[in-house]
Amino acid sequence: MYNSHSNDRASEISQKALKRITEHGLPMLPAIYEVWYVHFSGENPELSHAIQLIDMDKSQTFDRNNCLEIYEKFLSQNEQAENVREAGNQVQTTISNLNTLVKDVHNTTADYNENLTNLSNKLDQNSYSQDEIQGLVKTIATDTTTILQKINA
């Protein structure tokens, strides 16, 4: 991130950050300094956009509270941890849904296999007329359509 700046660039960014903090009469807090340092480094466009929105809104001024809000939203470890938790929850939900889908496909396939086995056994045990065989084939076709509909649902 911004730790990779050259000394000259880091000094330039620091001077801009300190100047802005002083101009707005903000307290010299590490979080506030980091907000302005990151803004002037250009490394967090979302943070810079939030600052620009406050800048454009003439009814707002930069104060301790809105600087700390920007810090919490864009730089805080708490916010990053919350984002990781959210992503983890989404992954867990996706895995759970996938497990349910796999179980459903397994059950449907097992039912289909059982139906095919029963039909095969019937064919092995008796001699059937052509009409009876056509009826069994229609049953297989119907079961095949049903399983395809369940899989594609």
C-alpha positions as CSV (number, residue, x, y, z in Angstrom):
1,M,0.0,0.0,0.0
2,Y,1.3,3.5,0.9
3,N,4.4,2.1,2.7
4,S,6.1,1.7,-0.6
5,H,6.5,5.4,-1.4
6,S,9.9,6.9,-1.8
7,N,11.1,9.2,1.0
8,D,10.5,12.3,-1.2
9,R,7.0,11.2,-2.1
10,A,6.1,10.2,1.5
11,S,7.4,13.6,2.7
12,E,5.3,15.4,0.1
13,I,2.2,13.5,1.1
14,S,2.9,14.0,4.8
15,Q,3.2,17.8,4.3
16,K,-0.1,17.9,2.4
17,A,-1.8,15.9,5.1
18,L,-0.5,18.0,7.9
19,K,-1.4,21.2,6.1
20,R,-5.0,20.0,5.6
21,I,-5.3,18.9,9.2
22,T,-4.0,22.3,10.3
23,E,-6.3,24.2,7.9
24,H,-9.3,22.5,9.3
25,G,-8.2,22.8,12.9
26,L,-8.4,19.1,13.4
27,P,-6.7,17.3,16.2
28,M,-3.4,15.6,15.5
29,L,-4.6,12.1,15.9
30,P,-3.1,9.1,14.0
31,A,-6.4,8.1,12.5
32,I,-7.0,11.6,11.1
33,Y,-3.5,11.8,9.8
34,E,-3.9,8.5,8.1
35,V,-7.2,9.6,6.4
36,W,-5.5,12.6,4.9
37,Y,-2.2,10.7,4.1
38,V,-4.2,8.0,2.2
39,H,-6.3,10.7,0.5
40,F,-3.2,12.5,-0.8
41,S,-1.5,9.3,-1.8
42,G,-4.4,8.5,-4.1
43,E,-4.3,4.9,-3.0
44,N,-7.9,4.6,-1.8
45,P,-10.3,6.2,-4.4
46,E,-13.4,5.4,-2.3
47,L,-11.9,7.3,0.7
48,S,-10.9,10.2,-1.6
49,H,-14.4,10.3,-3.1
50,A,-15.9,10.5,0.4
51,I,-13.7,13.5,1.2
52,Q,-14.6,15.1,-2.1
53,L,-18.3,14.8,-1.3
54,I,-17.8,16.6,2.0
55,D,-15.7,19.2,0.3
56,M,-18.4,19.9,-2.3
57,D,-21.2,20.1,0.3
58,K,-20.7,23.6,1.6
59,S,-23.0,22.9,4.5
60,Q,-20.4,20.5,5.9
61,T,-16.9,21.1,7.2
62,F,-14.3,18.6,8.1
63,D,-14.3,17.9,11.8
64,R,-13.0,15.2,14.1
65,N,-16.2,13.2,13.8
66,N,-16.5,13.0,10.1
67,C,-12.8,12.3,9.7
68,L,-13.1,9.5,12.2
69,E,-16.2,8.2,10.4
70,I,-14.2,8.1,7.1
71,Y,-11.4,6.3,9.0
72,E,-13.8,3.7,10.4
73,K,-15.4,3.2,7.0
74,F,-12.3,2.9,4.9
75,L,-9.3,2.2,7.0
76,S,-10.3,0.6,10.3
77,Q,-9.4,-2.9,11.0
78,N,-12.9,-3.3,12.4
79,E,-14.4,-2.5,9.0
80,Q,-12.1,-4.9,7.3
81,A,-12.9,-7.6,9.8
82,E,-16.6,-7.0,9.2
83,N,-16.1,-7.3,5.5
84,V,-14.2,-10.6,6.0
85,R,-17.0,-11.9,8.2
86,E,-19.6,-10.9,5.6
87,A,-17.7,-12.6,2.9
88,G,-17.3,-15.7,5.0
89,N,-21.0,-15.8,5.7
90,Q,-21.7,-15.6,2.0
91,V,-19.3,-18.4,1.3
92,Q,-20.9,-20.5,4.0
93,T,-24.4,-19.9,2.6
94,T,-23.2,-20.8,-0.9
95,I,-21.6,-24.0,0.4
96,S,-24.7,-24.9,2.3
97,N,-26.9,-24.3,-0.8
98,L,-24.5,-26.4,-2.9
99,N,-24.6,-29.2,-0.3
100,T,-28.4,-29.2,-0.5
101,L,-28.3,-29.3,-4.3
102,V,-25.8,-32.2,-4.3
103,K,-28.0,-34.1,-1.9
104,D,-31.1,-33.5,-4.0
105,V,-29.3,-34.6,-7.2
106,H,-28.0,-37.7,-5.3
107,N,-31.5,-38.6,-4.1
108,T,-33.1,-38.1,-7.5
109,T,-30.4,-40.1,-9.2
110,A,-30.8,-42.9,-6.6
111,D,-34.6,-43.0,-7.2
112,Y,-34.0,-43.1,-11.0
113,N,-31.5,-45.9,-10.6
114,E,-34.0,-47.9,-8.5
115,N,-36.7,-47.4,-11.1
116,L,-34.4,-48.6,-13.9
117,T,-33.3,-51.6,-11.9
118,N,-37.0,-52.5,-11.2
119,L,-37.8,-52.2,-14.9
120,S,-34.7,-54.3,-15.9
121,N,-35.7,-57.0,-13.4
122,K,-39.3,-57.1,-14.8
123,L,-37.8,-57.5,-18.3
124,D,-35.5,-60.3,-17.1
125,Q,-38.3,-62.3,-15.4
126,N,-41.0,-62.4,-18.0
127,S,-41.5,-62.5,-21.7
128,Y,-43.4,-59.4,-22.7
129,S,-45.3,-58.5,-25.8
130,Q,-44.2,-55.6,-27.9
131,D,-46.9,-53.4,-26.4
132,E,-45.8,-54.2,-22.8
133,I,-42.1,-53.4,-23.7
134,Q,-43.2,-50.1,-25.3
135,G,-45.1,-49.3,-22.0
136,L,-41.9,-50.0,-20.0
137,V,-39.8,-47.8,-22.4
138,K,-42.4,-45.0,-22.0
139,T,-42.0,-45.3,-18.2
140,I,-38.2,-45.0,-18.6
141,A,-38.7,-42.0,-20.9
142,T,-41.0,-40.4,-18.4
143,D,-38.6,-41.0,-15.5
144,T,-35.7,-39.6,-17.6
145,T,-37.7,-36.5,-18.3
146,T,-38.6,-36.1,-14.6
147,I,-34.9,-36.4,-13.6
148,L,-33.8,-33.9,-16.2
149,Q,-36.4,-31.4,-15.0
150,K,-35.3,-31.8,-11.4
151,I,-31.6,-31.4,-12.3
152,N,-32.3,-28.3,-14.5
153,A,-34.6,-26.7,-11.9
